[in-house]
Amino acid sequence: MTMIIVGIETSCDETGIGLLKNRKISANLVASQEKIHSVFGGIVPELASRAHLERIDKLFLKTLEYSGIKAADINYIGVTNHPGLKGSLMVGVSFACSLAYALDVPLYKVDHLHSHLAVNFMNSEIRFPALGLVISGGHTTFFHMHSPVDFMIAGRTLDDACGETFDKVGRILELGFPGGPHIEKTARKGDEQKIKFPVILLEKDSTDFSFSGLKTAVLYYVRKNGFRNIHDICAGFQKTVGDILTEKTRRCLHKYNVKSFLLGGGVTCNRYIRNRFYDMLSGTDVRFFVPDEKLCLDNGIMPAAMTYFLVQHGIKPSSKNIEVIPT
């Protein structure tokens, strides 16, 4: 039996519509807002929600056209309803509810963080229990998972998220927004051993994160020394982030007996960070999974994938009057 699922993602500044057909991607279209927000050095919530409102219906029709699937053929709809920016979430949820009413199909509300990891679940080689780490602009969170629909938080950031820290350091260094890609590119010409920033690990055995101190350390360094060795600053900062992420992952893997480790979130597009995890897990029995880069950034396949597994595990759909739960 054919199962066609549309996923709708508008939690922040990307309008994403994805279509899954029998667990395979038929279309995955994203309307980026990077040009809108880069002028301000960060995301402006009001502008984000307006951009979603202007684009979502056209993007949906374009997705159908691209995939060759008719709206009447859709079996399920999945939409991100938390966490995220309230105005942005409301656009996606309102559109999804209206579409579900019009097509008379089941509607599922989806956790944005769960769906970042759910794109990995489409790989049939994943074995549970598993440990997942979402590293994004708004979140840095570990999940211990016994199945694709069973998530337990195993650690989280206590202040700034990892991606947020990249953006703030990028702003300090006047590299532009978003900061992550600029820092990664600049760091390639630097010496990661030249400047030592603090590796903040909190209490012994803690699996929570704290990045605000690292951001402040970079700020103080720049105030004292300026930008003259910016390549080394970026390399040293990026190495410190990698040290923190991998050490926290070691602690989590020691605490939980898992068969698979999954990554998700925009920061996992960073090749240096990916390689740090590959190096850490080499020689272990834990299998490592990370999505294609196009599935790491916010997109509609994420809620579509999560919806697929909710349906497969017999989870009942939501009502067609979904409430949004902002960050």
LOKE-54772 format. One line per 8 residues: number of its first residue (from 0); their letters; for each residue y, z, x of N, C-alpha, C. Coordinates in pm, whole numbers, plus 50000, padded with zeros to 5 digits. Atoms other than C-alpha are relative to their C-alpha. Last residue first. Layout:
NUM> a> Y/Z/X/Y/Z/X/Y/Z/X ~ ...
END
This chain:
326> tpiveink> 50025/49917/49882/52791/52253/51068/50065/50136/49985 ~ 49937/50036/49872/52813/52112/50716/49964/50095/50113 ~ 49988/49874/49926/52559/52170/50438/50059/49967/50135 ~ 49987/50014/49855/52581/51888/50181/50020/50139/50061 ~ 49884/49929/49945/52443/51940/49831/50005/49979/50151 ~ 50016/49927/49875/52206/51685/49682/50132/50064/50046 ~ 49868/49938/49991/52217/51579/49317/50000/50093/50122 ~ 49904/50107/49970/51928/51336/49286/50143/50052/49997
318> sspkighq> 49938/50050/50122/51684/51625/49312/50097/49890/50041 ~ 49888/49919/50047/51490/51646/49632/50041/49954/49861 ~ 49864/50050/49977/51149/51493/49692/50105/50096/49948 ~ 49938/50055/50119/50827/51697/49707/50142/49952/50030 ~ 49879/49924/50032/50658/51738/50042/50069/49934/49882 ~ 49997/49953/50138/50310/51583/50033/50119/50087/49964 ~ 50049/49862/50004/50261/51553/50408/50015/50063/49861 ~ 50140/49998/49956/50288/51172/50405/49940/50141/49992
310> vlfytmaa> 50082/50062/50104/50611/51189/50201/49852/50012/50034 ~ 49991/49909/50115/50774/51432/50445/49913/49949/49885 ~ 50095/49891/49976/50643/51216/50729/50006/50107/49891 ~ 50138/50051/49999/50810/50903/50598/49901/50114/50015 ~ 50043/50014/50139/51128/51095/50517/49856/49950/49992 ~ 50028/49865/50049/51162/51201/50880/49950/49995/49856 ~ 50124/49952/49937/51128/50838/50988/49963/50138/49949 ~ 50110/50076/50059/51391/50721/50737/49866/50047/50056
302> pmigndlc> 50037/49943/50129/51623/51004/50839/49888/49923/49931 ~ 50030/49857/49989/51607/50888/51205/49964/50063/49864 ~ 50145/49987/49986/51589/50514/51132/49961/50148/50008 ~ 50067/49983/50128/51946/50536/51002/49848/50009/50007 ~ 50036/50126/50064/52108/50593/51340/49920/50027/49874 ~ 50016/49989/50145/52271/50864/51553/49975/49862/49937 ~ 49872/49982/50068/52218/50796/51924/49977/49998/49850 ~ 49951/49867/49959/51867/50845/52061/50133/50032/49935
294> lkedpvff> 50041/49902/50100/51712/50555/51866/50042/50143/50038 ~ 49936/50035/50128/51899/50282/52056/49962/50097/49889 ~ 49860/49956/50003/51799/50458/52381/50068/49971/49866 ~ 49916/50105/49945/51430/50417/52309/50145/50042/49984 ~ 49981/50125/50075/51283/50753/52217/50070/49893/50084 ~ 49856/50014/50020/51152/51018/52459/50023/49866/49931 ~ 49959/50109/50086/50795/51147/52479/50153/50002/49985 ~ 49856/50010/50017/50635/51360/52750/50034/49876/49918
286> rvdtgslm> 49959/50141/50011/50270/51467/52744/50147/49993/49959 ~ 49913/50023/50117/50204/51821/52866/50046/49854/50001 ~ 50082/50056/50107/49905/51846/53103/50082/49969/49874 ~ 50040/49903/50103/50132/51894/53403/49913/49930/49897 ~ 50104/49910/49950/50151/51687/53724/49957/50107/49901 ~ 50105/50071/49926/50481/51528/53632/49899/50101/50056 ~ 50126/50001/50073/50664/51740/53376/49887/49927/50073 ~ 50044/49864/50031/50961/51840/53593/49859/50001/49940
278> dyfrnriy> 50040/49933/49876/51000/51493/53745/49943/50139/49972 ~ 50120/50066/49949/51000/51323/53404/49949/50071/50125 ~ 50113/49956/50082/51245/51583/53276/49870/49935/50045 ~ 50023/49861/49966/51486/51522/53565/49883/50056/49920 ~ 50083/49994/49879/51442/51149/53511/49973/50143/50045 ~ 50139/50040/50032/51566/51173/53156/49910/50017/50122 ~ 50060/49888/50075/51876/51368/53268/49855/49968/49965 ~ 50021/49892/49905/51958/51102/53531/49931/50118/49931
270> rnctvggg> 50119/50027/49920/51903/50824/53281/49970/50111/50100 ~ 49965/49982/49859/52153/50966/53030/49874/49987/50085 ~ 49974/50134/49948/52045/50825/52692/50033/50005/50149 ~ 50124/50051/49939/51894/51171/52635/50012/49853/50039 ~ 49997/49971/49857/52250/51297/52579/49876/49946/50069 ~ 49925/50096/49920/52254/51118/52243/49999/50024/50149 ~ 49856/49978/49989/51982/51323/52079/50066/49910/50102 ~ 49921/50073/50098/51605/51358/52101/50147/50031/50018
262> llfskvny> 49854/49995/49989/51340/51472/52347/50064/49923/49886 ~ 49922/50111/50056/50975/51550/52282/50148/50023/50023 ~ 49859/49964/49990/50724/51763/52475/50082/49879/49960 ~ 49901/50107/49986/50356/51737/52380/50140/50059/50012 ~ 50065/50119/49944/50041/51950/52406/50100/49889/50029 ~ 49983/50125/50074/50198/52291/52352/49932/49885/50073 ~ 50108/50087/49953/50125/52651/52450/50003/49871/49917 ~ 50076/50065/50106/50458/52822/52390/49894/49906/50062
254> khlcrrtk> 50009/49913/50118/50622/53078/52619/49908/49942/49893 ~ 50077/49881/49961/50558/52897/52949/49975/50091/49878 ~ 50138/50045/49983/50670/52569/52792/49909/50114/50043 ~ 50057/50024/50133/50985/52741/52669/49854/49958/50010 ~ 50018/49870/50068/51063/52885/53011/49935/49981/49863 ~ 50112/49931/49935/51005/52550/53180/49970/50133/49930 ~ 50122/50064/50050/51235/52389/52923/49877/50063/50063 ~ 50023/49948/50135/51509/52639/53003/49874/49940/49939
246> etlidgvt> 50045/49861/49987/51473/52553/53371/49973/50062/49863 ~ 50140/49997/49955/51485/52180/53294/49948/50143/50016 ~ 50091/50054/50101/51800/52199/53083/49854/50011/50042 ~ 50006/49910/50115/51989/52429/53319/49897/49951/49899 ~ 50064/49875/49959/51909/52234/53635/49981/50094/49882 ~ 50143/50026/49986/51992/51903/53463/49923/50124/50040 ~ 50052/50015/50136/52330/52039/53356/49850/49977/50004 ~ 50005/49865/50057/52389/52154/53712/49949/49997/49858
238> kqfgacid> 50116/49930/49943/52297/51811/53847/49985/50138/49939 ~ 50119/50056/50064/52545/51648/53607/49872/50066/50052 ~ 50006/49955/50139/52825/51879/53723/49871/49953/49933 ~ 50032/49858/49999/52751/51816/54089/49989/50059/49861 ~ 50139/49986/49955/52740/51440/54041/49956/50146/49999 ~ 50089/50047/50108/53058/51439/53833/49854/50018/50038 ~ 49986/49906/50113/53246/51654/54086/49902/49960/49889 ~ 50080/49882/49968/53109/51446/54374/50008/50104/49889
230> hinrfgnk> 50141/50042/50004/53242/51127/54217/49907/50117/50029 ~ 50049/50002/50139/53575/51296/54141/49854/49959/49991 ~ 50145/50019/49980/53642/51382/54505/49928/49997/49864 ~ 50022/50087/49885/54023/51330/54494/49850/49977/50030 ~ 50102/50101/50031/54050/51459/54139/49953/49922/50121 ~ 49962/50131/50049/54243/51785/54201/49881/49907/49981 ~ 50026/50107/49903/54131/52071/54423/50042/49860/49955 ~ 49981/49961/49860/54249/52393/54258/49995/49882/50096
222> rvyylvat> 49866/49944/49986/54301/52278/53901/50031/50034/50146 ~ 49904/50111/50005/53993/52058/53931/50143/50051/50016 ~ 50014/50078/49877/53775/52350/54041/50104/49889/50006 ~ 49937/49925/49891/53911/52570/53764/49992/49925/50132 ~ 49855/49995/50023/53827/52309/53500/50071/50070/50115 ~ 49949/50133/49965/53480/52247/53644/50152/49997/49986 ~ 50011/50011/49854/53409/52622/53632/50052/49865/50049 ~ 49886/49928/49943/53537/52636/53272/50000/49992/50153
214> klgsfsfd> 49879/50078/50030/53290/52366/53164/50123/50065/50063 ~ 50005/50117/49913/53009/52553/53338/50124/49914/49981 ~ 49966/49956/49866/53106/52877/53167/50001/49886/50100 ~ 49855/49982/49992/53107/52709/52826/50045/50043/50139 ~ 49936/50100/49915/52755/52573/52871/50150/50022/50018 ~ 49856/49974/49996/52539/52854/52735/50062/49902/50100 ~ 49912/50069/49905/52180/52789/52630/50142/50054/49992 ~ 49873/50045/50056/51904/52992/52466/50084/49938/50110
206> tsdkelli> 50012/50143/50025/51548/53010/52602/50123/49946/49926 ~ 49927/50052/50115/51600/53351/52760/49981/49849/49989 ~ 50090/50057/50101/51321/53450/53005/50072/49949/49875 ~ 50129/50045/49952/51560/53664/53212/49912/49958/49881 ~ 50097/49897/49963/51897/53689/53042/49869/49939/50049 ~ 50001/49883/50089/52157/53409/53054/49893/50100/50046 ~ 50132/49991/50065/52065/53093/53250/49988/50118/49905 ~ 49997/49884/50090/52405/52976/53376/49872/50003/49917
198> vpfkikqe> 50113/50029/50089/52369/52746/53677/49982/50122/49911 ~ 50093/49893/50040/52714/52789/53833/49893/49952/49903 ~ 49950/49934/50120/52869/52479/53997/49896/50102/49953 ~ 50094/49915/50074/52796/52378/54354/50071/50065/49883 ~ 49926/49899/50076/52991/52083/54496/49901/50078/49915 ~ 49874/49967/49932/52838/51872/54776/50078/50111/49930 ~ 50015/49875/49925/52475/51866/54664/50133/50052/50055 ~ 50022/49888/50092/52521/51608/54387/49986/50134/50071
190> dgkratke> 50102/49918/49935/52677/51359/54629/49981/50126/49916 ~ 49972/49869/49945/52872/51099/54433/49881/50066/50066 ~ 49939/50018/49868/52862/50725/54372/50027/50134/50069 ~ 50089/50083/49917/52617/50750/54082/50054/49983/50142 ~ 50088/49916/49917/52820/51040/53939/49912/49918/50093 ~ 49922/49951/49886/53092/50804/53813/49912/50078/50097 ~ 49964/50114/49915/52847/50617/53589/50072/50046/50125 ~ 50123/50053/49940/52692/50936/53448/50031/49886/50096
182> ihpggpfg> 50043/49907/49896/53035/51090/53393/49876/49949/50070 ~ 49905/50009/49889/53164/50786/53207/49959/50091/50116 ~ 50021/50124/49925/52852/50763/52989/50092/49986/50120 ~ 50132/50013/49939/52876/51134/52893/49980/49872/50081 ~ 50002/49967/49859/53252/51165/52835/49868/49970/50070 ~ 50073/49875/49972/53284/50985/52505/49978/50021/50150 ~ 50094/49950/50100/53575/50950/52546/49912/49885/49953 ~ 50009/50066/50129/53780/50885/52860/49892/50060/49911
174> lelirgvk> 50090/50114/49992/53756/50968/53230/49988/49923/49869 ~ 49924/50116/50049/54054/51201/53246/49920/49871/50010 ~ 49994/50095/49890/53857/51453/53455/50072/49870/49964 ~ 49938/49931/49886/53928/51733/53207/50022/49902/50116 ~ 49857/49988/50032/53850/51491/52922/50075/50067/50114 ~ 49944/50134/49989/53516/51397/53078/50149/50000/49972 ~ 49983/50021/49857/53448/51769/53121/50056/49860/50025 ~ 49887/49918/49955/53513/51815/52751/50025/49985/50149
166> dftegcad> 49874/50056/50051/53291/51522/52653/50121/50079/50051 ~ 49974/50126/49932/53004/51633/52880/50135/49942/49955 ~ 49956/49964/49865/53038/51984/52739/50027/49876/50083 ~ 49861/49956/50013/53017/51851/52383/50058/50035/50136 ~ 49920/50121/50013/52699/51670/52480/50148/50030/49987 ~ 50006/50074/49875/52545/51996/52604/50088/49875/49994 ~ 50121/50081/49988/52657/52202/52306/50007/49919/50129 ~ 49987/50145/49999/52928/52462/52357/49863/49933/50007
158> dltrgaim> 49858/50040/50002/52858/52822/52254/50008/49848/49996 ~ 49922/49889/50052/52529/53008/52202/50148/49967/49995 ~ 49880/49968/49926/52317/52698/52243/50078/50112/49931 ~ 49884/50082/50038/51974/52710/52089/50120/50039/50085 ~ 49888/49978/49910/51621/52838/52142/50114/49909/49959 ~ 50050/49922/49887/51280/52833/51974/50108/50028/50104 ~ 49904/49997/49890/51384/52712/51628/49950/50094/50109 ~ 49951/49864/49978/51073/52660/51415/50094/49998/50120
150> fdvpshmh> 49908/49976/49891/50993/52317/51270/50040/50148/50006 ~ 49998/49855/49979/50693/52224/51054/50082/50031/50125 ~ 49910/49942/50102/50726/51874/50907/50013/50152/50015 ~ 49873/50073/50012/50585/51663/51193/50096/50058/49896 ~ 50025/50127/50068/50322/51933/51260/50135/49928/49991 ~ 50145/50005/50020/50291/52260/51455/49958/49872/49928 ~ 50050/50073/50117/50642/52229/51595/49849/49999/49995 ~ 50145/49992/49985/50838/52459/51827/49941/49944/49872
142> fftthggs> 50083/49980/50119/51199/52343/51820/49853/50008/50043 ~ 50146/50013/49986/51454/52379/52101/49934/50021/49864 ~ 50092/49915/50074/51823/52321/52029/49855/49966/50031 ~ 50101/49994/49894/52129/52183/52206/49898/50102/49951 ~ 50113/49908/50000/52364/52071/51931/49920/49991/50129 ~ 49975/49878/50076/52699/51909/51855/49892/50105/50013 ~ 49861/49956/49991/52724/51627/52105/50026/50131/49930 ~ 49901/50091/50059/52349/51596/52140/50141/50056/50016
134> ivlglapf> 49883/49984/49913/52046/51740/52318/50104/49899/49953 ~ 49892/50088/50043/51758/51798/52075/50123/50030/50086 ~ 49865/49960/49958/51458/51953/52247/50099/49893/49957 ~ 49896/50102/50006/51110/51940/52095/50134/50056/50045 ~ 49867/49943/49979/50798/52139/52178/50100/49886/49999 ~ 49908/50069/49910/50467/52027/52035/50128/50081/50013 ~ 49858/49962/50011/50160/52174/51868/50084/49933/50108 ~ 49939/49870/50033/50059/51903/51815/49905/50113/50038
126> riesnmfn> 50093/49897/50044/49964/51570/51969/50075/50131/49979 ~ 49950/49862/49997/50180/51260/52003/49895/50095/49943 ~ 50064/49926/49891/49981/50941/52067/50048/50145/50009 ~ 50123/49936/50046/50065/50790/51726/49930/50083/50107 ~ 50099/50024/49896/50423/50717/51831/49873/50078/49967 ~ 50056/50131/50031/50617/50718/51506/49903/49953/50108 ~ 50126/49985/50073/50658/51090/51567/49936/49866/49965 ~ 50113/49993/49907/50920/51019/51833/49866/49999/49927
118> valhshlh> 50021/50137/49952/51169/50904/51568/49888/49996/50104 ~ 50096/50073/50084/51112/51245/51408/49978/49856/50047 ~ 50134/49993/49940/51284/51427/51695/49899/49914/49926 ~ 49986/50046/49862/51637/51322/51599/49864/50001/50070 ~ 50016/50146/49999/51523/51358/51236/50021/49941/50139 ~ 50141/50035/50016/51466/51731/51278/49980/49849/50015 ~ 50065/49966/49874/51819/51770/51411/49851/49967/49995 ~ 49961/50093/49895/51976/51583/51118/49927/50026/50132
110> dvkylpvd> 49930/49927/49895/51786/51781/50856/50027/49905/50116 ~ 50058/49991/49866/51686/51544/50576/50091/50079/50093 ~ 49893/49952/49910/51738/51532/50202/49935/50035/50133 ~ 50028/49886/49912/51477/51318/50028/50123/50036/50082 ~ 49896/49978/49899/51532/51089/49727/49965/50125/50080 ~ 49987/49864/49947/51256/50949/49505/50100/50006/50116 ~ 50099/49970/49897/51324/50608/49344/50021/50142/50052 ~ 50100/49909/50059/51502/50510/49022/49885/50025/50098
102> layalsca> 50132/50059/49974/51681/50215/49187/49887/50082/49938 ~ 50001/50142/50040/52024/50298/49041/49862/49938/50014 ~ 49988/50011/50146/51972/50675/49055/49984/49854/49956 ~ 50126/49949/50055/51845/50662/49414/50001/49994/49848 ~ 50102/50102/49980/52139/50440/49512/49866/50042/49940 ~ 49971/50111/50092/52390/50679/49360/49892/49892/50010 ~ 50028/49954/50137/52230/50975/49536/50022/49888/49899 ~ 50145/49989/50016/52224/50788/49868/49963/50043/49859
94> fsvgvmls> 50055/50136/50005/52589/50682/49843/49850/50004/49973 ~ 49955/50060/50127/52701/51034/49758/49942/49860/49983 ~ 50077/49938/50109/52488/51176/50041/50040/49940/49865 ~ 50138/50045/49997/52630/50933/50296/49917/50053/49885 ~ 50003/50145/50022/52993/50989/50201/49855/49951/49993 ~ 49980/50028/50144/52951/51364/50162/49995/49852/49970 ~ 50126/49979/50073/52802/51395/50511/50014/49962/49852 ~ 50092/50108/49962/53114/51243/50666/49869/50011/49924
86> gklgphnt> 49955/50125/50062/53347/51474/50476/49908/49884/50029 ~ 50012/49996/50146/53147/51784/50567/50038/49868/49935 ~ 49865/49987/50054/53099/51705/50934/49995/49985/49848 ~ 49908/50108/49970/52739/51763/51035/50139/50029/49950 ~ 49860/49957/49992/52426/51968/50970/50088/49881/50034 ~ 49956/49891/49913/52294/51878/50721/49933/49986/50136 ~ 49907/49915/50076/52262/51627/50435/50045/50122/50079 ~ 49961/49879/49928/52105/51336/50623/50098/50080/49916
78> vgiynida> 49860/49989/49959/51962/51090/50373/50025/50131/50073 ~ 49978/49876/49927/51613/50961/50295/50143/50004/50050 ~ 49872/49991/49929/51544/50704/50028/50007/50135/50068 ~ 49945/49866/49976/51199/50605/49903/50134/49988/50073 ~ 50083/49897/50062/51018/50303/49757/50058/50141/50011 ~ 49991/49871/49932/51263/50017/49827/49920/50106/49922 ~ 50127/49974/49932/51143/49683/49685/49997/50137/50069 ~ 50101/49963/50099/51424/49660/49426/49866/50035/50064
70> akigsyel> 49976/49861/50040/51678/49662/49709/49893/50049/49904 ~ 49914/49985/50118/51528/49340/49842/50014/50147/49963 ~ 50055/49912/50105/51391/49319/50195/50101/50010/49886 ~ 50066/50084/50098/51473/49025/50424/49937/50079/49887 ~ 50144/49970/50009/51542/49268/50705/49924/49906/49908 ~ 50063/50012/49868/51883/49130/50806/49848/50015/49992 ~ 49999/50142/49961/51993/49075/50447/49926/49979/50132 ~ 50096/50069/50087/51890/49427/50345/49988/49853/50041
62> tklflkdi> 50133/49956/49958/52074/49571/50644/49891/49933/49918 ~ 50031/50073/49877/52384/49365/50565/49861/50035/50052 ~ 50031/50137/50040/52385/49501/50210/49962/49914/50121 ~ 50126/49998/50074/52364/49858/50343/49958/49859/49961 ~ 50108/49985/49901/52635/49793/50602/49864/50000/49932 ~ 50017/50129/49932/52869/49659/50335/49885/50006/50100 ~ 50060/50094/50096/52816/49969/50122/49975/49864/50064 ~ 50140/49971/50033/52862/50207/50415/49938/49899/49904
54> relharsa> 50104/50083/49941/53170/50059/50580/49862/50008/49934 ~ 49965/50142/49995/53491/50177/50415/49881/49911/50036 ~ 49975/50046/50136/53356/50517/50316/50028/49850/49995 ~ 50129/50007/50070/53214/50578/50662/50017/49938/49862 ~ 50070/50115/49944/53551/50491/50818/49862/49983/49936 ~ 49940/50121/50056/53728/50732/50585/49928/49875/50049 ~ 50047/50014/50139/53485/51010/50675/50059/49876/49934 ~ 50143/50029/50002/53544/50959/51048/49951/49976/49857
46> lepviggf> 50017/50142/49970/53921/50938/51015/49853/49959/49995 ~ 49945/50076/50112/53929/51275/50841/49983/49849/50022 ~ 50085/50001/50120/53693/51429/51096/50052/49916/49885 ~ 49908/49952/50103/53889/51322/51408/49926/49994/49866 ~ 50021/50046/50138/53629/51289/51684/50100/50066/49906 ~ 50097/49921/50074/53751/51334/52042/49994/49952/49856 ~ 50079/49921/49906/53984/51195/52309/49897/50087/49933 ~ 49966/49859/50015/54234/51083/52045/49922/50090/50095
38> vshikeqs> 49854/49986/49984/54234/50712/52132/50040/50146/50002 ~ 49973/49994/49856/53855/50729/52176/50148/50018/50029 ~ 49982/49863/49952/53822/50819/51807/50035/50009/50148 ~ 49909/49922/50083/53872/50480/51642/50034/50133/50066 ~ 49864/50048/49977/53719/50272/51921/50102/50081/49921 ~ 49952/49959/49868/53402/50485/51912/50144/49957/50026 ~ 49859/49966/50015/53355/50447/51538/50064/50036/50134 ~ 49944/49898/49911/53020/50269/51557/50148/50022/49971
30> avlnasik> 49859/50031/49985/52863/50084/51264/50065/50113/50080 ~ 49908/49889/49979/52487/50110/51308/50142/49947/50015 ~ 49861/50040/49977/52214/49878/51184/50091/50122/50008 ~ 49933/49878/49956/51841/49944/51216/50143/49965/50040 ~ 49859/50018/49967/51619/49692/51043/50059/50134/50038 ~ 49963/50132/50050/51247/49637/50977/50146/49969/50031 ~ 49857/50023/50022/51128/49929/51192/50022/49856/49954 ~ 49941/50090/49902/50757/49999/51149/50144/49970/49963
22> rnkllgig> 49982/49930/49873/50608/50302/50974/50056/49910/50111 ~ 50130/49954/49950/50484/50093/50680/50010/50052/50144 ~ 50103/50061/50084/50821/49927/50637/49866/50034/50061 ~ 50137/49993/49950/51108/50134/50770/49907/49933/49900 ~ 50108/50034/50093/51470/50042/50702/49866/50004/50073 ~ 50124/50045/49941/51770/50199/50874/49896/49971/49894 ~ 50095/50035/50106/52134/50239/50776/49875/49945/50068 ~ 50129/50060/49969/52366/50419/51017/49917/49975/49876
14> tedcstei> 50060/50036/50129/52736/50495/50996/49872/49925/50030 ~ 50076/50125/50003/52822/50669/51323/49946/49978/49859 ~ 49911/50115/49986/53099/50929/51354/49926/49868/50009 ~ 49885/49984/49911/52937/51251/51234/50085/49873/50001 ~ 49970/49860/49972/52659/51317/50982/50125/50019/50084 ~ 49853/49995/49985/52661/50969/50830/50044/50141/50038 ~ 49951/49901/49904/52292/50866/50839/50152/49990/50014 ~ 49854/50005/49999/52112/50683/50557/50052/50116/50084
6> gviimtm> 49940/49878/49947/51743/50599/50581/50150/49984/50013 ~ 49867/50019/49945/51575/50337/50363/50053/50136/50045 ~ 49909/49885/50003/51201/50362/50318/50133/49960/50059 ~ 49870/50039/49944/50955/50084/50233/50098/50116/49979 ~ 49902/49894/50021/50589/50182/50184/50129/49959/50070 ~ 49877/50010/49925/50340/49899/50135/50095/50114/49966 ~ 49880/50000/50084/50000/50000/50000/50125/50000/50088
END
